[in-house]
């Protein structure tokens, strides 16, 4: 398999291409199993450990764009022919899909019969290829057909009627549902888009970015006309302009954002943050920051209806978490290099407690232990 142009002109294999190798392997194994069952009509299952009969290995990357050397260890010669046949069938299909690509909307008559149930692999194989990149599929060191984004789209449409693309949505992050692993954003045109199947790290980041302008990388499904039918899964999320500045916004602006969170901002039963409690915590935090002479923290809502201020001070990760109902505050700092911690409890109604917290913060910010 040889990757051409774009990111691969340096003769190096981008990490983004590694998932394509796994999908290609799954395609060959599943197709090999299908061919074996076609030859053994009385069987409903392939032999046990069928996948292990021809494991694939990435032996290296050779120059000449980026050529991934994939080799097969044949533990069962009787099954090896099915891997060869599967590779040949994929190449014939890809070659046929690349014929007169600009003039026809369907595959030519020369396209081979291919199990429609396995065509789903083509929605994932090469999904991250850019418009100027393509893959040459090689079997047994022979030159193979060109596989690019247009060929992938054409095969997917032919067998499934839809195709998938990874796109970026931008809008205000409005809600997070931890139980259903989904988030929602409102785009600039006012459309609310639900993003399901979000991994844990995306959900964790989303909780910190509520009511902010974000960009979400998603996998979306499109019909033949190019109309987006649905969003299938979320892949990554980041705040817009986060790359431009690592500084926290002024405290009044951050507290205003927390006050705008509506009931149900996290889950249907999650209440809005207590306004009076936010005001008391804001006054307490302003006193702490002024006395400690430290950078501004980043503010986040907590799942239980509280608020948390966070700092990174050299090796120290610091959190100041407030119970907005009782006014109790918990200070916790962890030195990630020395594996040491500092903790103390305080109350927002006590000015002396703000001084205690500020004293510790000032010491940590100045490099003290």
RODO-2510 file (C-alpha; in nm, 4 decimals, decimal comma):
residues 369
     n   res          X          Y          Z
     1     x     0,0000     0,0000     0,0000
     2     x     0,1613     0,3260    -0,1137
     3     x     0,0381     0,6666     0,0080
     4     x     0,0933     0,9516    -0,2396
     5     x     0,1133     1,3328    -0,2280
     6     x     0,0161     1,5799     0,0419
     7     x     0,1391     1,4694     0,3824
     8     x     0,3176     1,1689     0,2344
     9     x     0,5618     1,3514     0,0065
    10     x     0,8142     1,3452     0,2904
    11     x     0,8357     0,9645     0,2594
    12     x     0,6901     0,9354     0,6097
    13     x     0,3632     0,7760     0,7120
    14     x     0,1340     1,0159     0,8962
    15     x    -0,0284     0,8839     1,2142
    16     x    -0,3614     0,9798     1,0540
    17     x    -0,3037     0,6988     0,8025
    18     x    -0,2712     0,4233     1,0637
    19     x    -0,6501     0,3751     1,1046
    20     x    -0,6680     0,3166     0,7275
    21     x    -0,4307     0,0219     0,7612
    22     x    -0,6542    -0,1316     1,0278
    23     x    -0,9707    -0,0804     0,8212
    24     x    -0,8012    -0,2289     0,5138
    25     x    -0,6995    -0,5320     0,7182
    26     x    -1,0585    -0,5742     0,8477
    27     x    -1,1910    -0,5456     0,4924
    28     x    -0,9604    -0,8210     0,3658
    29     x    -1,0338    -1,0534     0,6571
    30     x    -1,4118    -1,0083     0,6359
    31     x    -1,4065    -1,0518     0,2591
    32     x    -1,1869    -1,3626     0,2922
    33     x    -1,4422    -1,5084     0,5335
    34     x    -1,7240    -1,4287     0,2899
    35     x    -1,5414    -1,6018     0,0040
    36     x    -1,4729    -1,9078     0,2170
    37     x    -1,8414    -1,9374     0,3107
    38     x    -1,9350    -1,9007    -0,0567
    39     x    -1,7168    -2,2016    -0,1318
    40     x    -1,8611    -2,4026     0,1578
    41     x    -2,2357    -2,3642     0,1145
    42     x    -2,3202    -2,6063     0,3923
    43     x    -2,1391    -2,4013     0,6539
    44     x    -2,2817    -2,1039     0,8401
    45     x    -1,9583    -2,0157     1,0168
    46     x    -1,5956    -2,0003     0,9132
    47     x    -1,3421    -2,2171     1,0989
    48     x    -1,2576    -2,1176     1,4532
    49     x    -0,9914    -1,8477     1,4807
    50     x    -1,0320    -1,7746     1,1118
    51     x    -0,8872    -1,4261     1,1579
    52     x    -0,5672    -1,5713     1,3007
    53     x    -0,5015    -1,7825     0,9915
    54     x    -0,3382    -1,4905     0,8113
    55     x    -0,2325    -1,2121     1,0502
    56     x    -0,1047    -0,8945     0,8851
    57     x     0,1994    -0,6994     1,0027
    58     x     0,3375    -0,3568     0,9177
    59     x     0,7025    -0,4408     0,8502
    60     x     0,8154    -0,0901     0,7656
    61     x     0,7753     0,2218     0,5529
    62     x     0,9834     0,2578     0,2362
    63     x     1,0575     0,5808     0,0430
    64     x     0,8789     0,6739    -0,2768
    65     x     0,5967     0,8754    -0,1250
    66     x     0,5158     0,6580     0,1782
    67     x     0,4987     0,2866     0,1052
    68     x     0,3625     0,0802     0,3940
    69     x     0,5071    -0,2715     0,3745
    70     x     0,2314    -0,5066     0,4928
    71     x     0,3210    -0,8727     0,5156
    72     x     0,1178    -1,1817     0,5965
    73     x     0,2254    -1,4742     0,8093
    74     x     0,0484    -1,7763     0,6648
    75     x    -0,0316    -2,0132     0,9478
    76     x    -0,2758    -2,2109     0,7294
    77     x    -0,1840    -2,2429     0,3568
    78     x    -0,5317    -2,3803     0,2782
    79     x    -0,6857    -2,0475     0,3815
    80     x    -0,4137    -1,8217     0,2380
    81     x    -0,5693    -1,8233    -0,1098
    82     x    -0,8773    -1,6490     0,0282
    83     x    -0,6712    -1,3505     0,1397
    84     x    -0,5188    -1,3296    -0,2094
    85     x    -0,8617    -1,3505    -0,3710
    86     x    -0,9975    -1,0859    -0,1354
    87     x    -0,7125    -0,8489    -0,2194
    88     x    -0,7618    -0,9052    -0,5907
    89     x    -1,1374    -0,8458    -0,5636
    90     x    -1,0880    -0,5179    -0,3771
    91     x    -0,8379    -0,4044    -0,6404
    92     x    -1,0713    -0,4878    -0,9262
    93     x    -1,3565    -0,3009    -0,7563
    94     x    -1,1412     0,0057    -0,6859
    95     x    -1,0075     0,0008    -1,0411
    96     x    -1,3596    -0,0161    -1,1844
    97     x    -1,4770     0,2678    -0,9583
    98     x    -1,1996     0,4869    -1,0927
    99     x    -1,3117     0,4416    -1,4541
   100     x    -1,4640     0,7527    -1,6144
   101     x    -1,5196     0,8859    -1,2643
   102     x    -1,6189     1,2352    -1,3730
   103     x    -1,8753     1,1278    -1,6359
   104     x    -2,0801     0,8583    -1,4665
   105     x    -2,2774     0,8443    -1,1457
   106     x    -2,2713     0,4675    -1,0959
   107     x    -2,0130     0,1951    -1,1212
   108     x    -1,9427     0,0637    -1,4717
   109     x    -2,0601    -0,2798    -1,5825
   110     x    -1,7058    -0,4072    -1,5407
   111     x    -1,7324    -0,3700    -1,1632
   112     x    -1,7263    -0,7095    -0,9891
   113     x    -2,0003    -0,8511    -0,7719
   114     x    -1,9185    -0,7377    -0,4221
   115     x    -2,1063    -0,8216    -0,0987
   116     x    -2,3023    -0,5095    -0,0102
   117     x    -2,2780    -0,5886     0,3617
   118     x    -1,9016    -0,5376     0,3458
   119     x    -1,9139    -0,2101     0,1540
   120     x    -1,9472    -0,0314     0,4877
   121     x    -1,5693    -0,0650     0,5203
   122     x    -1,5226     0,1835     0,2355
   123     x    -1,6961     0,4541     0,4383
   124     x    -1,4105     0,4280     0,6886
   125     x    -1,1223     0,3309     0,4593
   126     x    -0,9501     0,6522     0,3491
   127     x    -1,1896     0,8839     0,5326
   128     x    -0,9015     1,1110     0,6356
   129     x    -0,7489     1,1332     0,2877
   130     x    -0,7277     1,4935     0,1720
   131     x    -0,8304     1,6052    -0,1761
   132     x    -0,4720     1,5915    -0,3070
   133     x    -0,3836     1,2534    -0,1529
   134     x    -0,4396     0,9003    -0,2759
   135     x    -0,3413     0,5420    -0,2058
   136     x    -0,2041     0,2886    -0,4510
   137     x    -0,3290    -0,0571    -0,3544
   138     x    -0,0631    -0,3174    -0,4190
   139     x    -0,1016    -0,6932    -0,3896
   140     x     0,2031    -0,9235    -0,4057
   141     x     0,4279    -0,6283    -0,5016
   142     x     0,2323    -0,5599    -0,8221
   143     x     0,1188    -0,2083    -0,9100
   144     x    -0,2384    -0,1502    -0,8037
   145     x    -0,5289     0,0876    -0,8697
   146     x    -0,5624     0,4402    -0,7343
   147     x    -0,7879     0,4848    -0,4322
   148     x    -0,8810     0,8420    -0,3374
   149     x    -1,1689     1,0335    -0,1822
   150     x    -1,3731     1,0300    -0,5040
   151     x    -1,3387     0,6544    -0,5491
   152     x    -1,4280     0,5947    -0,1838
   153     x    -1,7399     0,8097    -0,2178
   154     x    -1,8479     0,6385    -0,5389
   155     x    -1,8195     0,2871    -0,3952
   156     x    -2,0040     0,3834    -0,0761
   157     x    -2,2899     0,5424    -0,2719
   158     x    -2,3174     0,2457    -0,5070
   159     x    -2,3635    -0,0090    -0,2295
   160     x    -2,5175     0,1875     0,0584
   161     x    -2,6752     0,4943    -0,1054
   162     x    -2,4864     0,7174     0,1383
   163     x    -2,1329     0,8211     0,2151
   164     x    -1,9566     0,9474     0,5256
   165     x    -1,7209     1,2408     0,5705
   166     x    -1,5390     1,3833     0,8693
   167     x    -1,6354     1,7506     0,8934
   168     x    -1,6067     2,0327     1,1474
   169     x    -1,9150     2,1997     1,2956
   170     x    -1,8896     2,5366     1,4675
   171     x    -2,1387     2,6836     1,7085
   172     x    -2,2323     2,7522     2,0706
   173     x    -2,2121     2,4455     2,2914
   174     x    -2,5511     2,4214     2,4569
   175     x    -2,5800     2,0883     2,6329
   176     x    -2,4043     1,7705     2,7446
   177     x    -2,5769     1,4393     2,8185
   178     x    -2,3296     1,2131     2,9965
   179     x    -2,5680     0,9176     3,0147
   180     x    -2,6400     0,9147     2,6417
   181     x    -2,2874     1,0193     2,5383
   182     x    -2,4100     1,3137     2,3327
   183     x    -2,3723     1,6892     2,3126
   184     x    -2,5588     1,9618     2,1224
   185     x    -2,4521     2,2866     1,9606
   186     x    -2,6348     2,5765     1,7942
   187     x    -2,4736     2,6785     1,4656
   188     x    -2,4551     3,0344     1,3321
   189     x    -2,7776     2,9854     1,1321
   190     x    -2,9671     2,8885     1,4482
   191     x    -2,9851     2,5141     1,3801
   192     x    -2,9409     2,2889     1,6850
   193     x    -2,7303     1,9837     1,5986
   194     x    -2,7167     1,6783     1,8242
   195     x    -2,3805     1,4996     1,8205
   196     x    -2,4171     1,1390     1,9466
   197     x    -2,1608     0,8717     2,0300
   198     x    -1,9054     1,1061     2,1845
   199     x    -1,6074     0,9429     2,3585
   200     x    -1,5426     1,0134     2,7246
   201     x    -1,2627     1,2612     2,6601
   202     x    -1,4899     1,4706     2,4344
   203     x    -1,7659     1,4746     2,6963
   204     x    -1,5188     1,5749     2,9664
   205     x    -1,3932     1,8645     2,7555
   206     x    -1,7484     1,9632     2,6618
   207     x    -1,8484     2,0102     3,0266
   208     x    -1,5716     2,2698     3,0544
   209     x    -1,6780     2,4486     2,7357
   210     x    -2,0507     2,4962     2,7927
   211     x    -2,1928     2,8189     2,6458
   212     x    -1,8710     2,8806     2,4572
   213     x    -1,8104     2,8915     2,0829
   214     x    -1,6587     2,5575     1,9850
   215     x    -1,5534     2,3526     1,6857
   216     x    -1,6479     1,9837     1,6884
   217     x    -1,4988     1,7280     1,4526
   218     x    -1,7759     1,4835     1,3619
   219     x    -1,8481     1,1977     1,1251
   220     x    -2,1547     1,2894     0,9177
   221     x    -2,3599     1,0915     0,6670
   222     x    -2,4579     1,2431     0,3304
   223     x    -2,6994     1,1375     0,0547
   224     x    -2,6317     1,1326    -0,3185
   225     x    -2,7062     1,5032    -0,3527
   226     x    -2,4514     1,5901    -0,0854
   227     x    -2,7155     1,6818     0,1727
   228     x    -2,6181     1,6009     0,5286
   229     x    -2,8672     1,3503     0,6654
   230     x    -2,7325     1,2986     1,0143
   231     x    -2,4325     1,3261     1,2418
   232     x    -2,3149     0,9813     1,3487
   233     x    -2,0440     1,0472     1,6055
   234     x    -1,8259     1,3137     1,7633
   235     x    -1,4495     1,2805     1,7390
   236     x    -1,2889     1,5901     1,8912
   237     x    -1,3832     1,9282     2,0375
   238     x    -1,2007     2,2523     2,1042
   239     x    -1,2894     2,6094     2,1909
   240     x    -1,2640     2,8574     1,9064
   241     x    -0,9590     3,0824     1,9478
   242     x    -0,8103     2,8574     2,2186
   243     x    -0,4958     2,8287     2,0094
   244     x    -0,4630     3,2090     2,0007
   245     x    -0,4389     3,2600     2,3760
   246     x    -0,3706     3,0521     2,6838
   247     x    -0,4929     3,3298     2,9181
   248     x    -0,8167     3,3036     3,1095
   249     x    -1,0896     3,5596     3,0491
   250     x    -1,1566     3,8230     3,3205
   251     x    -1,3452     3,6831     3,6185
   252     x    -1,6654     3,8895     3,5598
   253     x    -1,6873     3,7512     3,2052
   254     x    -1,6373     3,3938     3,3228
   255     x    -1,8927     3,4252     3,6034
   256     x    -2,1415     3,5802     3,3601
   257     x    -2,1046     3,2715     3,1426
   258     x    -2,1829     3,0465     3,4399
   259     x    -2,4906     3,2542     3,5246
   260     x    -2,6262     3,2035     3,1721
   261     x    -2,6310     2,8236     3,2074
   262     x    -2,9998     2,7202     3,1985
   263     x    -3,1613     2,4376     3,3974
   264     x    -3,0729     2,1057     3,2355
   265     x    -2,7385     2,2356     3,1032
   266     x    -2,5751     1,8973     3,1705
   267     x    -2,8627     1,6521     3,2152
   268     x    -3,2403     1,7084     3,2280
   269     x    -3,2350     1,7104     3,6087
   270     x    -2,9338     1,9435     3,6441
   271     x    -3,0404     2,2777     3,7962
   272     x    -2,9107     2,6203     3,7004
   273     x    -2,6248     2,7419     3,9184
   274     x    -2,7319     2,9316     4,2304
   275     x    -2,7022     3,3034     4,1503
   276     x    -2,6419     3,4190     4,5076
   277     x    -2,3843     3,1460     4,5616
   278     x    -2,2044     3,2497     4,2433
   279     x    -2,1920     3,6091     4,3604
   280     x    -2,0399     3,5102     4,6972
   281     x    -1,7846     3,2816     4,5292
   282     x    -1,6958     3,5573     4,2820
   283     x    -1,6183     3,8027     4,5621
   284     x    -1,4163     3,5373     4,7465
   285     x    -1,2182     3,4450     4,4343
   286     x    -1,1439     3,8080     4,3467
   287     x    -0,9971     3,8533     4,6947
   288     x    -0,7885     3,5384     4,6570
   289     x    -0,6474     3,6368     4,3174
   290     x    -0,5690     3,9932     4,4266
   291     x    -0,3899     3,8824     4,7428
   292     x    -0,2028     3,5935     4,5758
   293     x    -0,0922     3,8058     4,2776
   294     x    -0,1321     3,4931     4,0621
   295     x    -0,2722     3,4430     3,7083
   296     x    -0,6475     3,4318     3,6602
   297     x    -0,8002     3,0846     3,6881
   298     x    -1,0305     2,9107     3,4428
   299     x    -1,3858     2,8635     3,5770
   300     x    -1,6065     2,5595     3,5190
   301     x    -1,9448     2,4384     3,6460
   302     x    -1,9443     2,1080     3,8329
   303     x    -2,1857     1,8206     3,7845
   304     x    -2,3429     1,8690     4,1277
   305     x    -2,4277     2,2362     4,0697
   306     x    -2,1120     2,3914     4,2093
   307     x    -1,8293     2,5895     4,0511
   308     x    -1,4569     2,5268     4,0262
   309     x    -1,1571     2,7511     3,9580
   310     x    -0,8477     2,5842     3,8118
   311     x    -0,4853     2,6966     3,7728
   312     x    -0,1714     2,5410     3,6307
   313     x     0,1223     2,6851     3,8256
   314     x     0,4436     2,5228     3,7076
   315     x     0,4233     2,1585     3,8179
   316     x     0,1153     2,2288     4,0304
   317     x    -0,2407     2,1557     3,9174
   318     x    -0,4676     2,3548     4,1472
   319     x    -0,8453     2,3429     4,1940
   320     x    -1,0684     2,5543     4,4183
   321     x    -1,4176     2,4011     4,4287
   322     x    -1,7163     2,5820     4,5804
   323     x    -2,0472     2,4472     4,7071
   324     x    -2,2749     2,7330     4,5975
   325     x    -2,5436     2,6431     4,8505
   326     x    -2,3405     2,6145     5,1705
   327     x    -2,0491     2,8382     5,0729
   328     x    -1,7955     2,5668     5,1581
   329     x    -1,4762     2,5755     4,9512
   330     x    -1,2205     2,2968     4,9045
   331     x    -0,8665     2,3765     4,7901
   332     x    -0,6642     2,0935     4,6337
   333     x    -0,3218     2,1146     4,4670
   334     x    -0,1190     1,8309     4,3143
   335     x     0,2462     1,8456     4,2136
   336     x     0,2498     1,6227     3,9043
   337     x     0,6283     1,5789     3,9074
   338     x     0,6857     1,5131     4,2788
   339     x     0,3520     1,3399     4,3486
   340     x     0,2797     1,5623     4,6484
   341     x    -0,0456     1,7305     4,7447
   342     x    -0,1784     2,0209     4,9489
   343     x    -0,5350     2,0601     5,0733
   344     x    -0,7359     2,2961     5,2894
   345     x    -1,1010     2,3783     5,3576
   346     x    -1,2500     2,7274     5,3677
   347     x    -1,5760     2,9199     5,3617
   348     x    -1,6567     3,2091     5,1288
   349     x    -1,8084     3,4127     5,4139
   350     x    -1,4769     3,4343     5,6023
   351     x    -1,2306     3,6966     5,4684
   352     x    -0,9503     3,5288     5,6628
   353     x    -1,0079     3,2098     5,4653
   354     x    -0,9447     3,3982     5,1393
   355     x    -0,6123     3,5113     5,2828
   356     x    -0,5206     3,1526     5,3778
   357     x    -0,5929     3,0273     5,0261
   358     x    -0,4056     3,3214     4,8721
   359     x    -0,0994     3,2522     5,0873
   360     x    -0,0734     2,8959     4,9562
   361     x    -0,1390     3,0052     4,5969
   362     x     0,1314     3,2735     4,6165
   363     x     0,3830     3,0180     4,7416
   364     x     0,3008     2,7670     4,4678
   365     x     0,3041     3,0348     4,1946
   366     x     0,6483     3,1529     4,3069
   367     x     0,7902     2,8015     4,2782
   368     x     0,7662     2,7091     4,6435
   369     x     0,6997     2,3533     4,7582
***
